[in-house]
């Protein structure tokens, strides 16, 4: 068979030759059915182990699988009106909320009714972030059905909430799920008469029934007082916006803690801070934490709690000059960190010099091996742009530190207005009369070297900004 294409004509002209025979069409083989006769319950059970995109594909096949697949999509619920984000584009709280309600085909008139629909559809919820209610009572106080529905969930592992009153407290106390991580923001609010509503609550009695499962706890706005509730498996603790307090309840309640963040409300009276510190030092003569992998917080809070324990990675943030400089030496003396990380606020040349002098004194008696300094203030940026004080401020600071601390092996300094600097420290050779020297290393390797040496750059707590399942839909 020869094929000839005419000029200007798209059609194909086929000419048959006498010596070439055209094969006859053969019947197509019988199509074998790929249908699998599986029990419907087994299909639903298989959906539990599928990624969310595959669950969504199954749901689009029929109404029965659509209804059965809804609980599997809602395993991570994030409706947070403080802040929310997406890997692809920003999502406001209202966008997330309305998109999900549209997908499950309900249109409630109020916020609480919508949340109730979501919780009831998500029987298999494992992660729930509902930090709602800024400036007023939370939805748990005004809609008790919602708090009852949340407390009845049995598969929750992580929960992040804002509570403002007794119904929220009761919900926490009646949680049926074996929670692993809890993040609770205890907020006060002004009612319609302008009265400041701030009932006192100790979070440990509310969570005592979770003592065998809870490993991560974050609380904000309240103080821990109780010493009768022990959480032996707790590994990570975050306390934010509480009053400076004694460390004894923390040590007794969480004896095996490994990672801790302490950020409190500063006391106006310096004498009160020192008295509290003295009391905490006396307490730790009897009982103390064995060792901490990570400790972070503002210097005033760490100074007042005065933890007397070996710290692998100590992060001080923020370090204001000159108010906080006097806390550096006592903090480092009692923690002896192997990795020291500081986020400093520097506003002029005098504060920069004071910080460097206090750092040199503070690290002199330590065994610090890795030092990291970050400062993003505008004055530093302007100083680096104009080259007013030094061609390279980071190198100048590092050169001073290696003369004060003989144990230093790596120094990372990131100052606004210039590229970060990262150096490996070649130790001094006293016999040969050689001083310690700095060898520049690509700053991109700093994080990997920190990890290899066992230093944790941040808390291991799950991010409260959980990626919502709505991103699966490309919302």
N, C-alpha and C positions, 0 to 999 in steps of 0.2 A: 504494500500500500504506500503510495507516494502522496505527500501533502504539498499543496501549492497554494500560496497566499496571493490573491490578486491585489494589484496596487490600488490604494484608495478604498478598498472594500474590507471591512472587518471580518466578513464571513470567511470561513475556511472551506475551500473546495477540495473534496476528496475524490481522487481518481483511483479506480481499482485496476490492478495489473492482472494479467492472465496467469502469471506464474506464482502469484502470492495469494493464498487463500485466506479468507476472513474467518477467524475462529467463531464458532457458535457460542452464544451466551449460555452459560451453565446456571442452573438454579442455585440461589444462595442457600447456604446451610441454615438449618432451623435455629432461630435465635433462642438461646437458653436464658430463662428467667433468672435474675439475680435477687429476687425477693427472698427475704429471710423471715421465716415464721417464728419470730421471737415474742415472748410474752411482753406485754406493754410495760409491766412493772420492771422487767429486766432492762428495757430500753431507758426508762427513767433513771434507774440505778446507774447505768453506764454514763448518763449525762453528768452525774456528780463528779466524775473524774476527768471531764473534758475541759479544755480552756474555754474562756468566755466566748471567744469568737465562734468556736465550734458549737457551743451551746446555742448561740444565737442562730446559727444556720439550721440546727435541728428544730428550733422553735418556729422557723418560717415554713416548715413543711406541712403542718396541720394544726388545727385548733387545739387538739388534745395535748400535743407536745408543747405548744405555746404556753398553755396554762401550767403544765407541769414544769416547764423550764424557768419560770419566773423566780422561784426561790433560789435557783442556782446562780442567777445573774446578780442577785442582791447579797452576795457574801461579804462585800466590802461597801459599806454605806458611808458617804462623806458629805454631810450637809452642815457646813460650818460658816456662819456669817461673820466670823472674825477675818478669815482670809482663806482663799481657796485657789488652786492652780491646776493647770494641766500641762503635760509635757509638750503639747502642740500649740495651744493658745489659752489665754486666761479664760476662766469660767467663773462667773459670779454665782453667788449662792442661789439666787432666783433662777438663773438659767439651768443649773443642775436640777433644782427642785422641779421646775415645770417640765423639763425634758423627760425626767423619769416618770412623772405622773401621766404625761401624755402617752408614754410607751405602755404603761400598764392600764391605760384607757379608763382612768378615773379623773374626775374634775371636782375635788372638794372645794367648798367655799372658803375654808380657813386653813392656816398653816398647820395647826395641830391635827386636823382631820387628815390632811395629806400625809403627814408623818406617820399617823396611825395606819393608813392604808399601806404605806411602804413597809412598815415593820410587820404587819400581818401577812403581806405577800412574801416577805423575806424570812421564812421560818428557819433558814439555814445561815442566817447572818453570823459571820465570824468576826467582823471588824465594824465598829459603829462609832462615828464621830458626829455628835450633835451638840456642838458648843454654840448654843443659841441664847438669845435673851439679853443682849447688852442694854443696860440702862433701865431694866424693868424685871419683873418676875419671869422666870423661865417657863417654858411651855409645860414643864412637869408640874408646876404649881397650879396652873390654870386649867390643865386638862389631865385629870388623874388616870383616865383610860390609857393614855399614852405611856405613862410611867409604869402602869400595871402590865402593859403589853411588852415593854422592854425587859422588865424584871422576870417575865415568864420565859424569855428566850433561853434555850438550853445549849446552843452551840457557840456562843460568844467566847472569843479569846482576848479581844482588845476592845476597850471602850474609852471614849473621851467625851466628857460631858461638862456642861455648866449648870450648877445647881445653886438655888438661892433660898431654899426653905425646907420645911419638914417633909413634904412629899418627895422631894428629890433625895433627901437623906434616907427616907423609908425605902425608896426604890433601890438604892445602893445596898441597903441592909438585906433586902429580900431577893437579890440577884440569884438566879438558879444556875447560871452558867459557871463553870470552873474557870474563871478569868485568869489570864496569865499577865496581862498588862492593863493598868488603870491610870487614866489621866483625868483628874477632876479639878475644875476651877470653881472654887467657892466664892461667889460674888455677893456683894450687898447692893441694894438699890433704894431709891427714894420712892415712896408710895405717893398717892395723889395728894396727901396732906403735907408732903415735904419731909416726912419722918424718915430718917436713915434706918433702914432695916438691915441689921447685921447680927443675926443670931449666932452665938458661939457654938461651934461643933468641933469635936475631936474626930478626925477621919478614921482612926484605927478601930474603934468599936464598930463603926459602920461596915468595915471590911474584914472583921475578925473571922467570919465564916469562910473567907478565901485564903486563910493562912497557909494551907497546904498546897495551893496552886499558884499564888501570886508571886511573880518574879520581878516585875517592873512596876514602880509606883511613882506618879508625878502628881503633886498637889500644889495648889496656889491659893493664897489668901487666908490660910488657917495655920495654927500651930499644933504640933504633936505634943501631947501632955501625958497620955496614958503609958504606963510601964508594965501593964499586965497582959498585953496582947503581943505575942511573939510570932514573927514571920520568918521561919528558919531558912526558907528557900529564896528569900528576896535577894536579888543581885544588884539591882540598880534603883537609886532613889534620887528624885528631883524635887526640891522644895524652893518655891518662888514666891516672892512678895509676902513673906511672913515676918513677924517681929523677931529680932535677935533673941535667941533662947538658949536653954541648956542643952548640952549634947547627950546627957545621960539617957533620956527617953529614946533617942535614935539608936544608941548603941545596944540597949536592952531589947528594943523591938526588932531590930535588924542586925543580928550579931554576925551574919555572914555576908554583909554587903561588900560589893567589889567596885562599883562605880557610883559616884555621888556628885550632885550639883547643888550648891547652896547659894542662894541669892536672896537676901532679906532686905527689909526696910531699914535704912540707916538711922541710928540713934543720934539725937542732937547733943547729948551729953557725953563727951569723951571719957569721963570718969566712970560712967555706967558701963561703957564698953569694956574698960579694963577690969572692972569688978566682975563682970560676967565671964571674961576670959580667965580670970584667976579661979573662979568657981569651977569652970570646965576643966582646967588643968588638975585641980584637986580630985575631981571625979575620975579622971582617967588614970590616976594613980592606982585605982582599984580595978577598973574595967575599961577596956579600949578595943578598938578594931585591930585585928591582926595585921592586915595589909590592904591597901587600896590600889586597884589598877589605874583608876582615873579619879581625879578630884578637880572640880572647876567651880568658879563663882567669883563674886566681887571680893576684893581684898578685905574690906571691913567685915564681911560676914565670916570669911574663913578665919580671920584673926580672932573674932569673938568666940566662935565655936572651938577654936584651938585644937583641931584634931592632932593627936600625938601618935602618928603611925607612918610607916614607910609608904610613900606614894610613888608609883611608877611614873605616872604622867600627871603633872600639875598644870592647870590652866588658870591664869588670873585675868579676869576681864570684867569691867574695864579698869585700867590703872590710871587714875587721874593724878596729875601732878599739881602741886606737891603734896596734896592731902593724903594720898595713899602710900607714899614712898616709905613712910616710917613702919608700915606693916610688913614690908618685904622680908626683912631679916628674921623676925620671930616666926613668920610662916615657914620660911625655908629651913630654919633651924629645927623645927619639930616634924616636918614632913620629909626632908631629905630627898627631894625628887630626882629621879634619873633623867627625866625630860621636863623642861620648864618652858611653858608657852605663855607669852604675855601680849595682851592687846592694850596698847598704851594710847592715852590722849595727851598730846604734846602741843602746847600753844605758843611757845617762844623759846629763845635760846637758853634762857635761865632754867626753864623746866627740863629741857633736853639735858643740860649739864648735870642737874640734880638727879635725874633718872639714871644716867650712866654711873654717877658716883655711888648711888644707893645700890645699883645692880652689882657693881664691883664688890661692895662690902657684903651684900647678901649672899652671893655665890661663892665667896671665899672659902667658907667652911662646909661646902656641900660636895656631893659626888656627882653633880649634874654632868651628863654626857651629851645631851642634845638640847640646844637652846634655840627658841624661836621667838622673834619679836615682830609684831605687826603694828603699824600706826598709819591711819588714814586721814589724819587731820589736815586741814587746808594749809596751815602754816608750814608743815613739812613739805607739802607739794610745792608751795611757792619757794621755799628755801632751796629745794633741789633744782627747780627750774632756773633760778638766778645764780646758783652756785655761790651763795653768799658766804657759807661757812666752811664747806669742804667739798672737794670734787666728788667724793663718795661717802656720804654719811654712814651708810651701812658698813662699809669696810672699816671706817674709823671706830665705830662702836665695837665691832668684832675684834679689832686689834687690842682694844682695852680689856675686853673680857678674857681673852686667852692668857693675859698676864695675871689675872686674879684667880681664875679657876683652872687648876692643872688637870682636872678630869675631863674637861670639855673635849669632844671629838668631832662634833658637827655644829655649825651655827647657820641659822637661816634668818635673814632680816628682810622684811618687806615694808618699805617706806613709800608713802604716796609721792608720786612724781618721778620715780625711777624704777628700773627693773629690779625684781627681787635678787638678792645675793645669797649664795649658798656656798659654804666653805667647809672643807675637811681640815681638821686641826692636826698638824704634825707635832707630836709632843716634843718638849724640850729635852736636850741631852746635857745634863749637868756636867758630866765628866768632860765632854768636848766643848763646853761653854756655848752651846747652841740654844737660842731662845725658841719657844714655840712659834710655828709659822702657819700661815693660812694658805691652803691650796684650793683654788676655785673649782667648783663642781657645777655642772648644769643644774639650775634651780628646779627644773622639772623633775629631778630625781629625789627631791626632798621627801615627798609623801611616801614613796616606795621604801626609802631607807628607814623612815620612821616605823612603817609597818613591819619591816624585817627585824627591827630591833625590839619589837613587841610594844611599841607605844601606840595607844589608841588616839587618833586625832579628834574624835568626838564620841559622845555617848552612843551606845548601841540601842537606845530606845527607838522603837518604830516611830517614823515621822507622823506627827499628828495631821500633817497635810497629806492624807492618804489619797492616792490616785483613784478617782471615782470610776465605778464601772460604766459610767456614761461615756467615757472616752472610747469604749469599745464601739459605740455607735457613731463616733466621729463628731460628737456634738461640740 
